[in-house]
Amino acid sequence: MSWRIFATAAADPDFAHLTDAQRAALNEDLFAWVETGPPRKNRRTVADVEMFEDVVPSGYRITYFVNDAEPYVAILRIRPN
């Protein structure tokens, strides 16, 4: 299965604050999700929406939701860990 990974408009300001090197490291982490899917380790429910918030190897905390039917991952927030 191949996953689509995309950033929502809510994550745009977070991406904008990253340097080129930080963005490259984060993209490498997210690219790994294309084949395996996201880790889904830390589940949260907000307004009846299931979201996840996991730390990736580059040191960023990623908040995202998943659609298994499509399959895709939508990035909502990126923060330093």
ChimeraX attribute file (.defattr): number of C-alpha atoms within 10 A of each C-alpha:
attribute: neighborCount
match mode: 1-to-1
recipient: residues
	/A:1	8
	/A:2	12
	/A:3	20
	/A:4	17
	/A:5	19
	/A:6	14
	/A:7	15
	/A:8	13
	/A:9	12
	/A:10	12
	/A:11	19
	/A:12	14
	/A:13	11
	/A:14	14
	/A:15	17
	/A:16	10
	/A:17	10
	/A:18	13
	/A:19	10
	/A:20	11
	/A:21	9
	/A:22	15
	/A:23	15
	/A:24	13
	/A:25	17
	/A:26	20
	/A:27	13
	/A:28	14
	/A:29	16
	/A:30	20
	/A:31	15
	/A:32	12
	/A:33	18
	/A:34	17
	/A:35	11
	/A:36	11
	/A:37	20
	/A:38	20
	/A:39	12
	/A:40	14
	/A:41	10
	/A:42	11
	/A:43	13
	/A:44	15
	/A:45	9
	/A:46	7
	/A:47	5
	/A:48	7
	/A:49	9
	/A:50	13
	/A:51	18
	/A:52	20
	/A:53	20
	/A:54	19
	/A:55	17
	/A:56	17
	/A:57	12
	/A:58	17
	/A:59	15
	/A:60	18
	/A:61	16
	/A:62	21
	/A:63	20
	/A:64	25
	/A:65	20
	/A:66	20
	/A:67	12
	/A:68	10
	/A:69	6
	/A:70	10
	/A:71	14
	/A:72	19
	/A:73	22
	/A:74	18
	/A:75	23
	/A:76	20
	/A:77	20
	/A:78	23
	/A:79	13
	/A:80	10
	/A:81	11
